[in-house]
Amino acid sequence: MMSDRLAHFEMPPQWSTMREAARLEQKSQRRIIHMEKGDYVSAEFKPPREAMEAMMQSLKLGYVRYSPGPGIYPLREALAEEMTRRGRPTTAEEIIIVPGAKFGIAATFLLFLDDGDEVIMPDPGYPPDEFWARYLRARIKHMTFRNPRQVDVEHLANLITPRTRLVVINSPQRPNGQIVENTDEVAQVLARFPQVTIVSDEIFSHIVYPPYRHRSLATYPELKDRTVIIDTFSKSFVMTGLRIGWVTAPVHLAQRYDILLQNSCTNVCTIIQEAALAALQAPPAYREELLACLQRKRDLAWAILTRSRKLIADNAQGSFYLFIKLPEGLSDQETVRKLLQHGVAVVPGSAFGPAGAGHIRITFTLDDASLREGMQRIVRLLDET
């Protein structure tokens, strides 16, 4: 008999359309335009050449043994420099290499939460946050927003009690692609509650479109040692399937992550760590060209979306998503099913929390022709509804 803690287990809700689209393609041999994947869809997106060469060279040299649990030291040093440039002075001992940001999230919740503890998270937000909170029998509270870019700090302050252990912030936000802009206000509130640890999900930290800028709560001196930063190579370097990310935390916390890592997966694949190190050392032109390509695709999708008479969205400030508000009264679940029947796969906003209901999320990392066709179908079909 399974543990009671596993009773709520289910497949990730944000992947429901992906699973259904795959079944439909296999059954009917129809081509589906995939706008549901939180990934780089078009083959034009590739990791840095230096990363791929480093991975192949590492394999040839036989770097296939265990590595130190927290990661190879040169990679941790390079990431410490990266975090310092981003405004959070960091040493290599504060970096733990993990198999993707999702593992970092799970590890954080496992390390901090006990039965009955409280965790505050955004709504809409990232479903695995809620998954692990439920597993640990923590009490989930949802912070609200004055608008998609402004946390309602009065509401946040009222949510915090002596049982509150974690506050989760993700910026640029998933699923709506907006920056949390009022970080000064958020920092002032959180500074009043020293028992609270901040979980700063920054996986799109380098996918931010000018003139917008990302700022981490860890850059505030009063919050630095109370903030755990979770980031990944998946989005900044098109390394989604390689599963490598990192956690930045004060040394006493980093040691706890190290213990958990070595007692679970031991270490991240060594050749992938070498690839990640090479990615960090790639010329700046790589990131510049990646961001420029994503911005062009964002603007292509946005230009088509704004022709709609019924659909509303804020253009993405970061990430590679658009979060589209449906006409009043239209079910996001039904809309997703209808779009899939017309060959376009998107994600229902309700997969990301109650506040996401009535929205759909689309990914714009497709090749231009598919992106254009997918957006045109969405606008055409929903304008006729």
Secondary structure, DSSP 4 states (H G I P E B T S, - for coil): ---GGGTT----GGGHHHHHHHHHHHHH----EE---SS--STT----HHHHHHHHHHHHTT--S---TT--HHHHHHHHHHHHHTT----GGGEEEESSHHHHHHHHHHHH--TT-EEEEESS--HHHHHHHHHTTPEEEEE-EEETTEE-HHHHHHH--TTEEEEEEESS-TTT------HHHHHHHHTT-TTPEEEEE-TTTT-B-TT-----GGGSTTTGGGEEEEEEHHHHTT-GGG--EEEE--HHHHHHHHHHHHTTT-S--HHHHHHHHHHHTS-HHHHHHHHHHHHHHHHHHHHHHTT-SS-EEPPPSBSSEEEEEPPTT--HHHHHHHHHHTTEE-EEGGGG-GGGTTEEEEE--S-HHHHHHHHHHHHHHHHT-
